[in-house]
């Protein structure tokens, strides 16, 4: 475990009108213990705070220790937010997956871009994927005792030799036994399979998906869902990584293979647990499945159905669009070229508003060296490369998923301010559907 910080949990926000606010907690205070127990992470904190009577040990900004007693309703939140969800440090990855995005970045960027987490706690709290190769018996016991479910697991292959080859870790071959462990305890995982052509595709992909589908049964299936995702490669990856990009032909092959299996499983069990990421259809140049295909979007964060959901939410939100805006304005909406075709209906609807002109700038990432790029991977350098010297109207509508959360930095560490200055135009970061519509309607007013 990487000991990022062994100091008590740093409080970064005290919610107004909360218990913590009434007591007098301040930003910069540190939480040492709850009822005599030092919380390791946000999971411990939430579990310990569920009691009606709490005795807190707090270290204030001046270094003075305070004992605080609280009586509250069961499960009532204290109203504290912390610097990190992991008070005792990040459990880092011990694999050497050739397709790992962390290893496909250039050196010299901000430190957080190179942190390889493989932490079951972040998986439980935020849905990040882990491999289970570094979970100690103590942590397995904790997962069981605290019922930390579901977890999100990067499976990639169920055949021991194939998974070991992919993860470069001898412990990787235990995955089926680990899934049986979840099944026995009525705990769940959501699985991910990153398809690397020539390694875990074809018959190996068939074996993996059939193995995982066997665990999708009963009221609490051990495998709740499986996302099949194409490997993403950049020009910075190691030369000896033995990986090859997913071509349109390979994408069509995988779509056909998986859809055939989906149909077979539907006939047998009337359930589907295997899902293709939207990227397969974008790479293949094929239409996306209908919205009804995705059921309750169990793998939305893996890009399964995210475009269909985005389009539907836009249709609903577009009902609030005005018939005209004043003064007249023209914006450039930046997106990855992967979604250029899919987002045409949005572009057409926005341009029906009198006085509003939205032009789409859809391009791949020269920075990463990709021919097809999703919006979230575009960098400041990509904007400069593709937009320099062009008439961009009154400003750029920039999807905020291209930026570091809560900051104005792109993945290449360029800032919005820097890029706006070099392009000589205002940049308006927009968050989701609501942000896009608000950016079109309210900017310049």
TORKOL-4160 file (C-alpha; in steps of 0.2 Angstrom, whole numbers, padded with zeros to 4 digits, m for minus):
445
<pt num="1" X="0000" Y="0000" Z="0000"/>
<pt num="2" X="0006" Y="0017" Z="m0005"/>
<pt num="3" X="0007" Y="0028" Z="0011"/>
<pt num="4" X="0001" Y="0044" Z="0003"/>
<pt num="5" X="m0005" Y="0050" Z="0020"/>
<pt num="6" X="m0005" Y="0042" Z="0037"/>
<pt num="7" X="m0011" Y="0058" Z="0046"/>
<pt num="8" X="m0029" Y="0059" Z="0051"/>
<pt num="9" X="m0042" Y="0063" Z="0038"/>
<pt num="10" X="m0042" Y="0081" Z="0032"/>
<pt num="11" X="m0058" Y="0090" Z="0031"/>
<pt num="12" X="m0060" Y="0100" Z="0016"/>
<pt num="13" X="m0078" Y="0105" Z="0017"/>
<pt num="14" X="m0091" Y="0108" Z="0031"/>
<pt num="15" X="m0109" Y="0108" Z="0023"/>
<pt num="16" X="m0120" Y="0122" Z="0029"/>
<pt num="17" X="m0134" Y="0119" Z="0041"/>
<pt num="18" X="m0126" Y="0102" Z="0045"/>
<pt num="19" X="m0122" Y="0094" Z="0062"/>
<pt num="20" X="m0104" Y="0098" Z="0059"/>
<pt num="21" X="m0107" Y="0116" Z="0055"/>
<pt num="22" X="m0117" Y="0118" Z="0071"/>
<pt num="23" X="m0104" Y="0110" Z="0082"/>
<pt num="24" X="m0091" Y="0122" Z="0074"/>
<pt num="25" X="m0080" Y="0111" Z="0063"/>
<pt num="26" X="m0069" Y="0120" Z="0051"/>
<pt num="27" X="m0060" Y="0117" Z="0035"/>
<pt num="28" X="m0042" Y="0111" Z="0039"/>
<pt num="29" X="m0048" Y="0101" Z="0055"/>
<pt num="30" X="m0043" Y="0083" Z="0055"/>
<pt num="31" X="m0054" Y="0068" Z="0061"/>
<pt num="32" X="m0043" Y="0056" Z="0071"/>
<pt num="33" X="m0056" Y="0043" Z="0077"/>
<pt num="34" X="m0074" Y="0039" Z="0079"/>
<pt num="35" X="m0079" Y="0030" Z="0095"/>
<pt num="36" X="m0061" Y="0025" Z="0098"/>
<pt num="37" X="m0058" Y="0018" Z="0080"/>
<pt num="38" X="m0047" Y="0027" Z="0067"/>
<pt num="39" X="m0056" Y="0026" Z="0051"/>
<pt num="40" X="m0045" Y="0020" Z="0036"/>
<pt num="41" X="m0057" Y="0027" Z="0023"/>
<pt num="42" X="m0074" Y="0034" Z="0018"/>
<pt num="43" X="m0081" Y="0017" Z="0020"/>
<pt num="44" X="m0076" Y="0016" Z="0039"/>
<pt num="45" X="m0081" Y="0034" Z="0041"/>
<pt num="46" X="m0099" Y="0030" Z="0035"/>
<pt num="47" X="m0100" Y="0014" Z="0044"/>
<pt num="48" X="m0094" Y="0021" Z="0061"/>
<pt num="49" X="m0105" Y="0037" Z="0059"/>
<pt num="50" X="m0121" Y="0027" Z="0057"/>
<pt num="51" X="m0122" Y="0026" Z="0076"/>
<pt num="52" X="m0134" Y="0037" Z="0086"/>
<pt num="53" X="m0120" Y="0042" Z="0099"/>
<pt num="54" X="m0103" Y="0047" Z="0093"/>
<pt num="55" X="m0087" Y="0052" Z="0102"/>
<pt num="56" X="m0075" Y="0060" Z="0090"/>
<pt num="57" X="m0057" Y="0065" Z="0092"/>
<pt num="58" X="m0053" Y="0080" Z="0082"/>
<pt num="59" X="m0036" Y="0089" Z="0078"/>
<pt num="60" X="m0040" Y="0107" Z="0074"/>
<pt num="61" X="m0030" Y="0118" Z="0062"/>
<pt num="62" X="m0019" Y="0124" Z="0077"/>
<pt num="63" X="m0014" Y="0107" Z="0082"/>
<pt num="64" X="m0025" Y="0105" Z="0097"/>
<pt num="65" X="m0035" Y="0089" Z="0101"/>
<pt num="66" X="m0053" Y="0090" Z="0105"/>
<pt num="67" X="m0065" Y="0077" Z="0111"/>
<pt num="68" X="m0083" Y="0080" Z="0104"/>
<pt num="69" X="m0098" Y="0070" Z="0109"/>
<pt num="70" X="m0113" Y="0070" Z="0097"/>
<pt num="71" X="m0131" Y="0063" Z="0098"/>
<pt num="72" X="m0140" Y="0061" Z="0082"/>
<pt num="73" X="m0153" Y="0051" Z="0072"/>
<pt num="74" X="m0147" Y="0034" Z="0066"/>
<pt num="75" X="m0138" Y="0036" Z="0049"/>
<pt num="76" X="m0139" Y="0055" Z="0050"/>
<pt num="77" X="m0125" Y="0063" Z="0040"/>
<pt num="78" X="m0112" Y="0074" Z="0049"/>
<pt num="79" X="m0110" Y="0085" Z="0034"/>
<pt num="80" X="m0091" Y="0083" Z="0032"/>
<pt num="81" X="m0081" Y="0081" Z="0016"/>
<pt num="82" X="m0063" Y="0075" Z="0015"/>
<pt num="83" X="m0048" Y="0078" Z="0005"/>
<pt num="84" X="m0048" Y="0060" Z="m0001"/>
<pt num="85" X="m0059" Y="0044" Z="0001"/>
<pt num="86" X="m0044" Y="0034" Z="0007"/>
<pt num="87" X="m0037" Y="0041" Z="0023"/>
<pt num="88" X="m0023" Y="0028" Z="0024"/>
<pt num="89" X="m0017" Y="0029" Z="0006"/>
<pt num="90" X="m0020" Y="0021" Z="m0011"/>
<pt num="91" X="m0018" Y="0002" Z="m0014"/>
<pt num="92" X="m0009" Y="0003" Z="m0030"/>
<pt num="93" X="m0009" Y="m0009" Z="m0045"/>
<pt num="94" X="0004" Y="m0023" Z="m0046"/>
<pt num="95" X="0000" Y="m0028" Z="m0064"/>
<pt num="96" X="0009" Y="m0023" Z="m0080"/>
<pt num="97" X="m0005" Y="m0023" Z="m0092"/>
<pt num="98" X="0002" Y="m0018" Z="m0109"/>
<pt num="99" X="m0015" Y="m0008" Z="m0113"/>
<pt num="100" X="m0015" Y="0002" Z="m0097"/>
<pt num="101" X="m0018" Y="0020" Z="m0101"/>
<pt num="102" X="m0007" Y="0026" Z="m0087"/>
<pt num="103" X="0008" Y="0018" Z="m0096"/>
<pt num="104" X="0002" Y="0025" Z="m0113"/>
<pt num="105" X="0005" Y="0043" Z="m0107"/>
<pt num="106" X="0021" Y="0054" Z="m0110"/>
<pt num="107" X="0032" Y="0058" Z="m0095"/>
<pt num="108" X="0032" Y="0075" Z="m0086"/>
<pt num="109" X="0014" Y="0078" Z="m0083"/>
<pt num="110" X="0005" Y="0080" Z="m0066"/>
<pt num="111" X="0008" Y="0067" Z="m0053"/>
<pt num="112" X="m0010" Y="0061" Z="m0052"/>
<pt num="113" X="m0010" Y="0055" Z="m0070"/>
<pt num="114" X="0003" Y="0042" Z="m0066"/>
<pt num="115" X="m0006" Y="0034" Z="m0050"/>
<pt num="116" X="m0011" Y="0016" Z="m0054"/>
<pt num="117" X="m0025" Y="0012" Z="m0042"/>
<pt num="118" X="m0031" Y="m0006" Z="m0040"/>
<pt num="119" X="m0041" Y="m0002" Z="m0024"/>
<pt num="120" X="m0057" Y="m0012" Z="m0020"/>
<pt num="121" X="m0063" Y="0003" Z="m0010"/>
<pt num="122" X="m0063" Y="0015" Z="m0025"/>
<pt num="123" X="m0072" Y="0001" Z="m0034"/>
<pt num="124" X="m0085" Y="0000" Z="m0021"/>
<pt num="125" X="m0087" Y="0019" Z="m0019"/>
<pt num="126" X="m0085" Y="0025" Z="m0036"/>
<pt num="127" X="m0086" Y="0011" Z="m0048"/>
<pt num="128" X="m0068" Y="0011" Z="m0054"/>
<pt num="129" X="m0061" Y="m0006" Z="m0060"/>
<pt num="130" X="m0049" Y="m0017" Z="m0051"/>
<pt num="131" X="m0041" Y="m0034" Z="m0055"/>
<pt num="132" X="m0042" Y="m0042" Z="m0038"/>
<pt num="133" X="m0023" Y="m0048" Z="m0040"/>
<pt num="134" X="m0017" Y="m0038" Z="m0025"/>
<pt num="135" X="m0032" Y="m0041" Z="m0012"/>
<pt num="136" X="m0025" Y="m0049" Z="0004"/>
<pt num="137" X="m0034" Y="m0061" Z="0015"/>
<pt num="138" X="m0037" Y="m0047" Z="0027"/>
<pt num="139" X="m0046" Y="m0036" Z="0013"/>
<pt num="140" X="m0056" Y="m0051" Z="0007"/>
<pt num="141" X="m0062" Y="m0053" Z="0025"/>
<pt num="142" X="m0067" Y="m0035" Z="0025"/>
<pt num="143" X="m0076" Y="m0036" Z="0009"/>
<pt num="144" X="m0086" Y="m0050" Z="0016"/>
<pt num="145" X="m0090" Y="m0043" Z="0033"/>
<pt num="146" X="m0095" Y="m0026" Z="0027"/>
<pt num="147" X="m0104" Y="m0033" Z="0011"/>
<pt num="148" X="m0094" Y="m0022" Z="m0001"/>
<pt num="149" X="m0105" Y="m0025" Z="m0016"/>
<pt num="150" X="m0105" Y="m0023" Z="m0031"/>
<pt num="151" X="m0087" Y="m0022" Z="m0035"/>
<pt num="152" X="m0081" Y="m0018" Z="m0053"/>
<pt num="153" X="m0068" Y="m0031" Z="m0060"/>
<pt num="154" X="m0057" Y="m0030" Z="m0075"/>
<pt num="155" X="m0058" Y="m0048" Z="m0080"/>
<pt num="156" X="m0052" Y="m0047" Z="m0099"/>
<pt num="157" X="m0050" Y="m0066" Z="m0100"/>
<pt num="158" X="m0055" Y="m0081" Z="m0089"/>
<pt num="159" X="m0042" Y="m0093" Z="m0096"/>
<pt num="160" X="m0028" Y="m0093" Z="m0083"/>
<pt num="161" X="m0014" Y="m0092" Z="m0096"/>
<pt num="162" X="m0022" Y="m0078" Z="m0106"/>
<pt num="163" X="m0026" Y="m0067" Z="m0091"/>
<pt num="164" X="m0009" Y="m0070" Z="m0085"/>
<pt num="165" X="m0002" Y="m0065" Z="m0101"/>
<pt num="166" X="m0012" Y="m0049" Z="m0102"/>
<pt num="167" X="m0009" Y="m0043" Z="m0084"/>
<pt num="168" X="0009" Y="m0050" Z="m0083"/>
<pt num="169" X="0004" Y="m0056" Z="m0065"/>
<pt num="170" X="0005" Y="m0075" Z="m0060"/>
<pt num="171" X="m0010" Y="m0071" Z="m0048"/>
<pt num="172" X="m0021" Y="m0066" Z="m0062"/>
<pt num="173" X="m0026" Y="m0084" Z="m0066"/>
<pt num="174" X="m0037" Y="m0086" Z="m0051"/>
<pt num="175" X="m0051" Y="m0075" Z="m0058"/>
<pt num="176" X="m0064" Y="m0089" Z="m0059"/>
<pt num="177" X="m0061" Y="m0095" Z="m0041"/>
<pt num="178" X="m0062" Y="m0077" Z="m0035"/>
<pt num="179" X="m0079" Y="m0075" Z="m0044"/>
<pt num="180" X="m0085" Y="m0091" Z="m0036"/>
<pt num="181" X="m0080" Y="m0083" Z="m0019"/>
<pt num="182" X="m0092" Y="m0069" Z="m0023"/>
<pt num="183" X="m0106" Y="m0081" Z="m0028"/>
<pt num="184" X="m0104" Y="m0091" Z="m0012"/>
<pt num="185" X="m0106" Y="m0076" Z="m0002"/>
<pt num="186" X="m0120" Y="m0068" Z="m0013"/>
<pt num="187" X="m0110" Y="m0053" Z="m0017"/>
<pt num="188" X="m0109" Y="m0046" Z="m0035"/>
<pt num="189" X="m0097" Y="m0039" Z="m0048"/>
<pt num="190" X="m0099" Y="m0030" Z="m0064"/>
<pt num="191" X="m0086" Y="m0036" Z="m0076"/>
<pt num="192" X="m0076" Y="m0028" Z="m0090"/>
<pt num="193" X="m0067" Y="m0037" Z="m0104"/>
<pt num="194" X="m0055" Y="m0026" Z="m0114"/>
<pt num="195" X="m0053" Y="m0034" Z="m0131"/>
<pt num="196" X="m0035" Y="m0035" Z="m0137"/>
<pt num="197" X="m0035" Y="m0041" Z="m0155"/>
<pt num="198" X="m0024" Y="m0057" Z="m0157"/>
<pt num="199" X="m0023" Y="m0060" Z="m0138"/>
<pt num="200" X="m0040" Y="m0062" Z="m0130"/>
<pt num="201" X="m0052" Y="m0061" Z="m0145"/>
<pt num="202" X="m0060" Y="m0074" Z="m0156"/>
<pt num="203" X="m0062" Y="m0091" Z="m0147"/>
<pt num="204" X="m0054" Y="m0084" Z="m0131"/>
<pt num="205" X="m0067" Y="m0070" Z="m0130"/>
<pt num="206" X="m0081" Y="m0083" Z="m0133"/>
<pt num="207" X="m0074" Y="m0093" Z="m0118"/>
<pt num="208" X="m0073" Y="m0078" Z="m0107"/>
<pt num="209" X="m0091" Y="m0072" Z="m0110"/>
<pt num="210" X="m0098" Y="m0089" Z="m0109"/>
<pt num="211" X="m0089" Y="m0092" Z="m0092"/>
<pt num="212" X="m0095" Y="m0076" Z="m0085"/>
<pt num="213" X="m0113" Y="m0079" Z="m0091"/>
<pt num="214" X="m0113" Y="m0095" Z="m0081"/>
<pt num="215" X="m0112" Y="m0083" Z="m0065"/>
<pt num="216" X="m0127" Y="m0073" Z="m0071"/>
<pt num="217" X="m0141" Y="m0083" Z="m0062"/>
<pt num="218" X="m0152" Y="m0082" Z="m0047"/>
<pt num="219" X="m0159" Y="m0067" Z="m0038"/>
<pt num="220" X="m0142" Y="m0060" Z="m0034"/>
<pt num="221" X="m0131" Y="m0065" Z="m0049"/>
<pt num="222" X="m0112" Y="m0065" Z="m0045"/>
<pt num="223" X="m0109" Y="m0057" Z="m0062"/>
<pt num="224" X="m0122" Y="m0044" Z="m0063"/>
<pt num="225" X="m0116" Y="m0038" Z="m0080"/>
<pt num="226" X="m0101" Y="m0039" Z="m0093"/>
<pt num="227" X="m0095" Y="m0024" Z="m0103"/>
<pt num="228" X="m0085" Y="m0028" Z="m0119"/>
<pt num="229" X="m0073" Y="m0014" Z="m0123"/>
<pt num="230" X="m0061" Y="m0011" Z="m0137"/>
<pt num="231" X="m0043" Y="m0008" Z="m0132"/>
<pt num="232" X="m0038" Y="0010" Z="m0133"/>
<pt num="233" X="m0020" Y="0013" Z="m0139"/>
<pt num="234" X="m0009" Y="0029" Z="m0140"/>
<pt num="235" X="0007" Y="0034" Z="m0149"/>
<pt num="236" X="0016" Y="0034" Z="m0132"/>
<pt num="237" X="0014" Y="0016" Z="m0128"/>
<pt num="238" X="0029" Y="0004" Z="m0126"/>
<pt num="239" X="0035" Y="m0003" Z="m0143"/>
<pt num="240" X="0036" Y="m0021" Z="m0137"/>
<pt num="241" X="0018" Y="m0021" Z="m0130"/>
<pt num="242" X="0012" Y="m0034" Z="m0144"/>
<pt num="243" X="m0004" Y="m0024" Z="m0146"/>
<pt num="244" X="m0013" Y="m0019" Z="m0162"/>
<pt num="245" X="m0027" Y="m0007" Z="m0164"/>
<pt num="246" X="m0045" Y="m0012" Z="m0167"/>
<pt num="247" X="m0049" Y="m0010" Z="m0185"/>
<pt num="248" X="m0067" Y="m0007" Z="m0192"/>
<pt num="249" X="m0066" Y="m0025" Z="m0198"/>
<pt num="250" X="m0062" Y="m0031" Z="m0181"/>
<pt num="251" X="m0075" Y="m0021" Z="m0173"/>
<pt num="252" X="m0088" Y="m0028" Z="m0185"/>
<pt num="253" X="m0082" Y="m0046" Z="m0181"/>
<pt num="254" X="m0084" Y="m0043" Z="m0162"/>
<pt num="255" X="m0101" Y="m0035" Z="m0164"/>
<pt num="256" X="m0107" Y="m0050" Z="m0174"/>
<pt num="257" X="m0099" Y="m0062" Z="m0162"/>
<pt num="258" X="m0106" Y="m0054" Z="m0146"/>
<pt num="259" X="m0123" Y="m0051" Z="m0153"/>
<pt num="260" X="m0125" Y="m0069" Z="m0158"/>
<pt num="261" X="m0121" Y="m0074" Z="m0140"/>
<pt num="262" X="m0133" Y="m0061" Z="m0133"/>
<pt num="263" X="m0147" Y="m0068" Z="m0144"/>
<pt num="264" X="m0143" Y="m0086" Z="m0138"/>
<pt num="265" X="m0143" Y="m0081" Z="m0120"/>
<pt num="266" X="m0159" Y="m0071" Z="m0122"/>
<pt num="267" X="m0168" Y="m0087" Z="m0129"/>
<pt num="268" X="m0161" Y="m0098" Z="m0115"/>
<pt num="269" X="m0163" Y="m0087" Z="m0099"/>
<pt num="270" X="m0173" Y="m0072" Z="m0106"/>
<pt num="271" X="m0159" Y="m0061" Z="m0098"/>
<pt num="272" X="m0145" Y="m0052" Z="m0106"/>
<pt num="273" X="m0129" Y="m0049" Z="m0095"/>
<pt num="274" X="m0117" Y="m0045" Z="m0109"/>
<pt num="275" X="m0115" Y="m0028" Z="m0117"/>
<pt num="276" X="m0105" Y="m0020" Z="m0131"/>
<pt num="277" X="m0097" Y="m0003" Z="m0128"/>
<pt num="278" X="m0103" Y="0011" Z="m0140"/>
<pt num="279" X="m0086" Y="0012" Z="m0147"/>
<pt num="280" X="m0088" Y="m0004" Z="m0156"/>
<pt num="281" X="m0102" Y="0003" Z="m0167"/>
<pt num="282" X="m0093" Y="0020" Z="m0169"/>
<pt num="283" X="m0077" Y="0011" Z="m0175"/>
<pt num="284" X="m0087" Y="0000" Z="m0186"/>
<pt num="285" X="m0097" Y="0014" Z="m0193"/>
<pt num="286" X="m0113" Y="0005" Z="m0189"/>
<pt num="287" X="m0129" Y="0012" Z="m0181"/>
<pt num="288" X="m0130" Y="0011" Z="m0162"/>
<pt num="289" X="m0143" Y="m0001" Z="m0155"/>
<pt num="290" X="m0160" Y="0006" Z="m0150"/>
<pt num="291" X="m0162" Y="0013" Z="m0133"/>
<pt num="292" X="m0173" Y="m0001" Z="m0127"/>
<pt num="293" X="m0158" Y="m0013" Z="m0130"/>
<pt num="294" X="m0149" Y="m0006" Z="m0115"/>
<pt num="295" X="m0162" Y="m0010" Z="m0102"/>
<pt num="296" X="m0157" Y="m0001" Z="m0086"/>
<pt num="297" X="m0140" Y="0004" Z="m0092"/>
<pt num="298" X="m0130" Y="m0007" Z="m0080"/>
<pt num="299" X="m0113" Y="m0002" Z="m0088"/>
<pt num="300" X="m0116" Y="0016" Z="m0093"/>
<pt num="301" X="m0099" Y="0022" Z="m0085"/>
<pt num="302" X="m0091" Y="0010" Z="m0097"/>
<pt num="303" X="m0098" Y="0018" Z="m0112"/>
<pt num="304" X="m0112" Y="0006" Z="m0114"/>
<pt num="305" X="m0127" Y="0015" Z="m0120"/>
<pt num="306" X="m0120" Y="0032" Z="m0115"/>
<pt num="307" X="m0123" Y="0040" Z="m0132"/>
<pt num="308" X="m0141" Y="0034" Z="m0133"/>
<pt num="309" X="m0144" Y="0040" Z="m0115"/>
<pt num="310" X="m0136" Y="0057" Z="m0120"/>
<pt num="311" X="m0148" Y="0059" Z="m0135"/>
<pt num="312" X="m0163" Y="0055" Z="m0125"/>
<pt num="313" X="m0159" Y="0067" Z="m0111"/>
<pt num="314" X="m0156" Y="0080" Z="m0125"/>
<pt num="315" X="m0173" Y="0077" Z="m0132"/>
<pt num="316" X="m0181" Y="0080" Z="m0116"/>
<pt num="317" X="m0171" Y="0095" Z="m0111"/>
<pt num="318" X="m0173" Y="0102" Z="m0129"/>
<pt num="319" X="m0191" Y="0105" Z="m0125"/>
<pt num="320" X="m0186" Y="0120" Z="m0114"/>
<pt num="321" X="m0176" Y="0128" Z="m0129"/>
<pt num="322" X="m0183" Y="0145" Z="m0134"/>
<pt num="323" X="m0188" Y="0148" Z="m0151"/>
<pt num="324" X="m0175" Y="0162" Z="m0153"/>
<pt num="325" X="m0161" Y="0170" Z="m0144"/>
<pt num="326" X="m0154" Y="0188" Z="m0144"/>
<pt num="327" X="m0142" Y="0194" Z="m0148"/>
<pt num="328" X="m0137" Y="0182" Z="m0162"/>
<pt num="329" X="m0123" Y="0171" Z="m0157"/>
<pt num="330" X="m0112" Y="0158" Z="m0166"/>
<pt num="331" X="m0103" Y="0144" Z="m0156"/>
<pt num="332" X="m0090" Y="0130" Z="m0160"/>
<pt num="333" X="m0095" Y="0114" Z="m0151"/>
<pt num="334" X="m0079" Y="0103" Z="m0149"/>
<pt num="335" X="m0082" Y="0084" Z="m0149"/>
<pt num="336" X="m0071" Y="0069" Z="m0153"/>
<pt num="337" X="m0074" Y="0062" Z="m0170"/>
<pt num="338" X="m0080" Y="0046" Z="m0163"/>
<pt num="339" X="m0097" Y="0054" Z="m0160"/>
<pt num="340" X="m0098" Y="0066" Z="m0175"/>
<pt num="341" X="m0111" Y="0056" Z="m0184"/>
<pt num="342" X="m0121" Y="0051" Z="m0168"/>
<pt num="343" X="m0123" Y="0069" Z="m0162"/>
<pt num="344" X="m0130" Y="0076" Z="m0178"/>
<pt num="345" X="m0148" Y="0076" Z="m0172"/>
<pt num="346" X="m0142" Y="0087" Z="m0157"/>
<pt num="347" X="m0133" Y="0099" Z="m0169"/>
<pt num="348" X="m0149" Y="0101" Z="m0180"/>
<pt num="349" X="m0160" Y="0104" Z="m0166"/>
<pt num="350" X="m0149" Y="0118" Z="m0158"/>
<pt num="351" X="m0148" Y="0126" Z="m0175"/>
<pt num="352" X="m0167" Y="0127" Z="m0176"/>
<pt num="353" X="m0166" Y="0141" Z="m0163"/>
<pt num="354" X="m0168" Y="0158" Z="m0172"/>
<pt num="355" X="m0152" Y="0168" Z="m0169"/>
<pt num="356" X="m0142" Y="0153" Z="m0163"/>
<pt num="357" X="m0128" Y="0145" Z="m0174"/>
<pt num="358" X="m0119" Y="0130" Z="m0168"/>
<pt num="359" X="m0105" Y="0122" Z="m0178"/>
<pt num="360" X="m0097" Y="0106" Z="m0173"/>
<pt num="361" X="m0078" Y="0104" Z="m0173"/>
<pt num="362" X="m0076" Y="0085" Z="m0173"/>
<pt num="363" X="m0058" Y="0078" Z="m0174"/>
<pt num="364" X="m0047" Y="0064" Z="m0168"/>
<pt num="365" X="m0032" Y="0067" Z="m0156"/>
<pt num="366" X="m0016" Y="0070" Z="m0164"/>
<pt num="367" X="m0009" Y="0071" Z="m0146"/>
<pt num="368" X="m0013" Y="0053" Z="m0143"/>
<pt num="369" X="m0010" Y="0048" Z="m0161"/>
<pt num="370" X="m0027" Y="0041" Z="m0163"/>
<pt num="371" X="m0038" Y="0040" Z="m0179"/>
<pt num="372" X="m0054" Y="0039" Z="m0169"/>
<pt num="373" X="m0056" Y="0048" Z="m0152"/>
<pt num="374" X="m0069" Y="0050" Z="m0139"/>
<pt num="375" X="m0072" Y="0067" Z="m0133"/>
<pt num="376" X="m0065" Y="0065" Z="m0116"/>
<pt num="377" X="m0048" Y="0061" Z="m0123"/>
<pt num="378" X="m0046" Y="0077" Z="m0133"/>
<pt num="379" X="m0032" Y="0088" Z="m0126"/>
<pt num="380" X="m0028" Y="0107" Z="m0126"/>
<pt num="381" X="m0014" Y="0103" Z="m0139"/>
<pt num="382" X="m0028" Y="0095" Z="m0150"/>
<pt num="383" X="m0038" Y="0110" Z="m0150"/>
<pt num="384" X="m0023" Y="0121" Z="m0155"/>
<pt num="385" X="m0019" Y="0109" Z="m0169"/>
<pt num="386" X="m0036" Y="0109" Z="m0176"/>
<pt num="387" X="m0043" Y="0126" Z="m0172"/>
<pt num="388" X="m0029" Y="0138" Z="m0174"/>
<pt num="389" X="m0032" Y="0152" Z="m0186"/>
<pt num="390" X="m0051" Y="0147" Z="m0189"/>
<pt num="391" X="m0066" Y="0158" Z="m0186"/>
<pt num="392" X="m0073" Y="0151" Z="m0170"/>
<pt num="393" X="m0087" Y="0163" Z="m0168"/>
<pt num="394" X="m0092" Y="0170" Z="m0151"/>
<pt num="395" X="m0084" Y="0155" Z="m0142"/>
<pt num="396" X="m0080" Y="0137" Z="m0140"/>
<pt num="397" X="m0093" Y="0126" Z="m0131"/>
<pt num="398" X="m0081" Y="0113" Z="m0122"/>
<pt num="399" X="m0087" Y="0097" Z="m0114"/>
<pt num="400" X="m0081" Y="0098" Z="m0096"/>
<pt num="401" X="m0077" Y="0079" Z="m0096"/>
<pt num="402" X="m0061" Y="0085" Z="m0106"/>
<pt num="403" X="m0055" Y="0093" Z="m0090"/>
<pt num="404" X="m0048" Y="0087" Z="m0074"/>
<pt num="405" X="m0062" Y="0087" Z="m0061"/>
<pt num="406" X="m0064" Y="0103" Z="m0053"/>
<pt num="407" X="m0050" Y="0111" Z="m0063"/>
<pt num="408" X="m0047" Y="0119" Z="m0079"/>
<pt num="409" X="m0033" Y="0107" Z="m0085"/>
<pt num="410" X="m0034" Y="0096" Z="m0100"/>
<pt num="411" X="m0025" Y="0079" Z="m0100"/>
<pt num="412" X="m0009" Y="0086" Z="m0107"/>
<pt num="413" X="m0009" Y="0099" Z="m0093"/>
<pt num="414" X="m0013" Y="0114" Z="m0104"/>
<pt num="415" X="m0026" Y="0125" Z="m0096"/>
<pt num="416" X="m0042" Y="0132" Z="m0103"/>
<pt num="417" X="m0035" Y="0150" Z="m0101"/>
<pt num="418" X="m0019" Y="0146" Z="m0110"/>
<pt num="419" X="m0029" Y="0138" Z="m0125"/>
<pt num="420" X="m0042" Y="0152" Z="m0126"/>
<pt num="421" X="m0028" Y="0165" Z="m0126"/>
<pt num="422" X="m0018" Y="0156" Z="m0140"/>
<pt num="423" X="m0034" Y="0154" Z="m0150"/>
<pt num="424" X="m0040" Y="0171" Z="m0147"/>
<pt num="425" X="m0058" Y="0166" Z="m0142"/>
<pt num="426" X="m0068" Y="0163" Z="m0126"/>
<pt num="427" X="m0070" Y="0145" Z="m0120"/>
<pt num="428" X="m0086" Y="0140" Z="m0111"/>
<pt num="429" X="m0084" Y="0123" Z="m0102"/>
<pt num="430" X="m0101" Y="0115" Z="m0102"/>
<pt num="431" X="m0106" Y="0100" Z="m0091"/>
<pt num="432" X="m0118" Y="0088" Z="m0099"/>
<pt num="433" X="m0135" Y="0092" Z="m0108"/>
<pt num="434" X="m0140" Y="0105" Z="m0096"/>
<pt num="435" X="m0123" Y="0114" Z="m0098"/>
<pt num="436" X="m0124" Y="0113" Z="m0117"/>
<pt num="437" X="m0141" Y="0121" Z="m0118"/>
<pt num="438" X="m0137" Y="0134" Z="m0105"/>
<pt num="439" X="m0121" Y="0138" Z="m0114"/>
<pt num="440" X="m0130" Y="0141" Z="m0130"/>
<pt num="441" X="m0144" Y="0151" Z="m0123"/>
<pt num="442" X="m0137" Y="0161" Z="m0109"/>
<pt num="443" X="m0119" Y="0165" Z="m0114"/>
<pt num="444" X="m0118" Y="0183" Z="m0121"/>
<pt num="445" X="m0134" Y="0188" Z="m0113"/>
